[in-house]
Amino acid sequence: MDGNTRASAAALRIRETIPIIDVLAAYGYEVRTDGGDREQQFRCDLHGSGHDDKPSARVYPDSASWYCFACDKTRDAIGTVQAREDIAFWPAVKMLENAFGLDALPFDWEGEAKVGI
C-alpha cells in the first residue's frame, strides 16, 4: 500500500469513527457533546490573538468537520490536532488513534476503512 492510500484510509477511518464534537470537546471548545448531530457555533482560538469574542466557528457533525469564518478554514479531526499541536499529518493521526483507542492500521492493510468503535 502506498503512502497516499494509507493516509486516505487513516483519515477516512478517523472521520467515520471519532465524532468531531468529541475532538473539539477534548480541546476545550465550548460544544455540547449531548447535542447529537446538531450543528453548533463555538469560539475558535486559532486565529488572531487566540481570543474570539463571538463564536466564529461552526461544527458540521454530518461531515465530521468544522469551519471558522474568521480563519476561513475547514478542518476535520486530523486538521484540528495539526493546528492545535503544530504537528504534521501522521503524528496527528497517531495522537487521535491513541486518544480514542484505535489500533494503528497495519502497513499491509488493504481495503476500505472499517467502522467500529
SERO-4910 file (N, C-alpha, C, O; in steps of 0.05 Angstrom, whole numbers):
BEGIN
 pado doro    nc1    nc2    nc3   cac1   cac2   cac3    cc1    cc2    cc3    oc1    oc2    oc3
  Met    A     17    -23      0      0      0      0     18     25      0     37     26     16
  Asp    A     12     43    -18     29     67    -19     20     87      3     -1     83     16
  Gly    A     37    107      8     32    126     29      6    142     26     -8    147     46
  Asn    A     -1    149      2    -26    164     -3    -50    147      4    -69    157     16
  Thr    A    -50    122     -4    -72    104      2    -75    100     32    -97    100     43
  Arg    A    -52     96     45    -52     92     74    -62    117     89    -77    115    108
  Ala    A    -53    140     80    -62    165     92    -92    169     88   -106    178    106
  Ser    A   -102    163     64   -130    166     59   -146    147     76   -167    154     86
  Ala    A   -137    122     79   -151    102     95   -151    111    125   -172    108    138
  Ala    A   -129    122    135   -127    131    162   -146    154    167   -161    155    187
  Ala    A   -147    173    148   -165    196    151   -194    188    150   -210    198    165
  Leu    A   -201    170    132   -228    161    129   -237    147    155   -259    151    164
  Arg    A   -220    129    165   -227    115    189   -232    134    213   -251    131    228
  Ile    A   -215    154    215   -218    173    237   -244    189    234   -258    193    253
  Arg    A   -249    198    209   -274    213    204   -299    196    210   -319    206    220
  Glu    A   -297    170    205   -321    153    209   -324    143    237   -346    135    245
  Thr    A   -303    143    253   -304    131    280   -302    150    303   -311    144    325
  Ile    A   -290    173    298   -286    193    320   -303    217    315   -298    232    296
  Pro    A   -324    221    331   -341    245    327   -325    271    330   -310    274    349
  Ile    A   -328    289    311   -314    314    311   -321    330    336   -304    345    347
  Ile    A   -345    328    346   -353    341    371   -335    332    394   -327    348    410
  Asp    A   -329    306    395   -312    296    417   -284    307    415   -271    312    436
  Val    A   -273    310    391   -247    321    388   -247    350    397   -229    359    411
  Leu    A   -267    365    388   -268    393    396   -271    396    427   -258    413    439
  Ala    A   -288    379    439   -292    380    468   -266    373    482   -260    385    503
  Ala    A   -251    354    472   -226    346    484   -206    369    485   -189    371    503
  Tyr    A   -208    387    466   -191    411    465   -203    435    480   -192    457    480
  Gly    A   -226    431    493   -238    451    510   -255    471    495   -263    491    506
  Tyr    A   -262    465    470   -280    482    456   -308    479    468   -316    457    476
  Glu    A   -323    501    469   -350    501    481   -371    490    462   -385    505    449
  Val    A   -371    463    460   -391    449    444   -406    430    462   -394    419    482
  Arg    A   -431    425    456   -446    406    472   -443    378    460   -450    373    437
  Thr    A   -432    360    476   -428    332    467   -455    317    467   -457    296    455
  Asp    A   -475    328    481   -501    315    481   -520    326    460   -544    321    460
  Gly    A   -509    341    441   -525    354    420   -530    336    396   -543    345    377
  Gly    A   -521    312    397   -526    294    374   -511    304    349   -488    312    351
  Asp    A   -525    303    327   -513    312    302   -521    341    295   -521    349    272
  Arg    A   -527    356    316   -535    384    312   -511    402    306   -491    399    319
  Glu    A   -514    420    287   -493    439    282   -492    459    305   -513    466    316
  Gln    A   -468    468    312   -465    486    334   -444    508    328   -425    503    313
  Gln    A   -448    531    338   -428    553    336   -410    551    361   -419    543    383
  Phe    A   -385    558    358   -366    559    381   -344    579    375   -340    587    352
  Arg    A   -329    586    396   -307    604    393   -282    589    383   -276    568    393
  Cys    A   -268    601    364   -244    589    353   -220    605    363   -220    630    362
  Asp    A   -200    591    373   -176    605    383   -152    602    364   -129    607    372
  Leu    A   -157    595    339   -135    590    321   -129    614    302   -113    611    283
  His    A   -142    636    307   -136    660    290   -131    684    308   -138    685    331
  Gly    A   -119    704    296   -114    729    310    -98    725    336    -77    711    336
  Ser    A   -107    737    357    -93    736    383    -99    710    398    -87    705    419
  Gly    A   -116    693    387   -125    669    401   -149    673    418   -158    654    431
  His    A   -160    697    418   -184    703    433   -206    710    413   -203    727    396
  Asp    A   -229    697    416   -251    700    398   -274    712    415   -286    697    431
  Asp    A   -282    737    410   -303    750    426   -330    738    420   -348    737    437
  Lys    A   -335    731    394   -360    720    386   -355    693    373   -334    689    360
  Pro    A   -373    674    376   -368    648    363   -365    651    333   -384    660    319
  Ser    A   -342    645    323   -337    649    294   -335    622    279   -330    622    255
  Ala    A   -338    600    293   -335    574    281   -362    558    283   -378    563    301
  Arg    A   -365    540    264   -389    524    264   -381    495    258   -366    490    239
  Val    A   -391    477    275   -385    448    271   -407    435    255   -431    441    259
  Tyr    A   -399    417    237   -417    403    220   -413    373    225   -398    360    210
  Pro    A   -427    361    245   -423    333    251   -427    314    228   -414    294    226
  Asp    A   -446    320    210   -452    302    188   -428    299    169   -425    277    157
  Ser    A   -411    319    167   -387    317    150   -362    314    167   -340    314    156
  Ala    A   -365    311    193   -342    307    211   -322    330    208   -297    325    207
  Ser    A   -332    354    206   -314    377    201   -325    402    215   -348    402    225
  Trp    A   -309    423    214   -318    449    224   -305    471    207   -284    467    195
  Tyr    A   -318    494    207   -308    516    191   -307    541    209   -326    547    223
  Cys    A   -284    555    208   -282    581    222   -284    603    201   -268    604    182
  Phe    A   -303    621    205   -307    643    186   -285    663    188   -279    677    169
  Ala    A   -272    666    212   -250    685    215   -224    673    203   -209    688    190
  Cys    A   -219    648    208   -195    635    196   -199    630    166   -179    628    151
  Asp    A   -224    627    158   -231    619    130   -219    591    124   -207    587    103
  Lys    A   -222    573    144   -211    546    141   -232    525    150   -246    529    169
  Thr    A   -232    503    135   -247    480    143   -227    460    155   -206    455    143
  Arg    A   -234    447    177   -217    428    190   -233    403    197   -256    405    204
  Asp    A   -220    380    196   -231    355    206   -216    349    232   -202    367    242
  Ala    A   -219    325    243   -206    318    268   -175    320    265   -162    331    283
  Ile    A   -165    310    243   -136    310    239   -126    338    236   -106    346    248
  Gly    A   -140    354    220   -132    382    217   -133    398    243   -117    416    247
  Thr    A   -152    392    260   -155    405    286   -130    399    303   -119    417    315
  Val    A   -123    373    304    -99    365    320    -74    378    308    -57    388    323
  Gln    A    -72    378    282    -48    390    269    -46    420    277    -25    429    284
  Ala    A    -68    434    276    -68    463    282    -63    468    312    -47    485    319
  Arg    A    -76    453    329    -72    457    358    -45    449    368    -34    463    386
  Glu    A    -34    428    357     -8    417    367     15    426    350     38    422    358
  Asp    A     10    439    327     31    447    309     48    423    300     73    424    302
  Ile    A     34    402    291     48    378    282     38    370    254     19    381    244
  Ala    A     52    351    243     46    341    216     23    320    217     13    313    238
  Phe    A     15    311    193     -7    293    190     -4    267    206    -22    262    223
  Trp    A     18    252    203     20    226    216     21    228    247      8    212    260
  Pro    A     36    247    258     35    250    287      6    256    297     -2    247    318
  Ala    A     -9    272    281    -36    278    289    -54    253    288    -70    249    306
  Val    A    -50    236    267    -64    211    265    -58    194    290    -76    183    302
  Lys    A    -33    192    297    -25    175    320    -37    186    346    -46    170    363
  Met    A    -37    212    349    -49    224    374    -79    217    375    -88    209    397
  Leu    A    -93    219    353   -122    212    353   -126    182    358   -143    175    374
  Glu    A   -110    166    345   -113    137    349   -109    130    379   -124    115    390
  Asn    A    -88    142    391    -82    136    419   -104    147    437   -113    134    456
  Ala    A   -112    172    432   -132    185    450   -159    171    449   -174    171    469
  Phe    A   -166    160    426   -193    148    423   -192    118    420   -212    105    412
  Gly    A   -169    105    427   -167     76    429   -169     61    403   -179     39    402
  Leu    A   -159     73    381   -159     59    355   -132     46    352   -111     59    356
  Asp    A   -132     21    343   -107      8    336    -97     20    310   -113     27    293
  Ala    A    -70     23    307    -59     33    282    -65     14    260    -67    -11    264
  Leu    A    -69     25    236    -73      7    213    -47     -7    207    -26      5    208
  Pro    A    -48    -33    201    -24    -47    195    -12    -37    168    -27    -28    151
  Phe    A     14    -39    164     27    -30    140     17    -45    115     18    -34     93
  Asp    A      8    -70    118     -1    -86     95    -31    -84     92    -42   -100     77
  Trp    A    -44    -65    106    -73    -63    105    -82    -56     77    -71    -39     64
  Glu    A   -103    -69     68   -115    -63     42   -145    -64     45   -155    -79     62
  Gly    A   -159    -49     29   -188    -49     30   -198    -23     41   -183     -3     43
  Glu    A   -223    -22     48   -236      2     57   -235      3     87   -233    -18    101
  Ala    A   -235     27     98   -234     30    127   -260     18    139   -281     21    128
  Lys    A   -257      4    160   -279     -8    174   -287      9    198   -271     18    213
  Val    A   -313     14    200   -323     29    222   -328      9    245   -338    -13    241
  Gly    A   -320     18    269   -325      1    292   -310     11    316   -286      6    319
  Ile    A   -324     24    334   -311     33    358   -314     12    379   -305     15    402
***
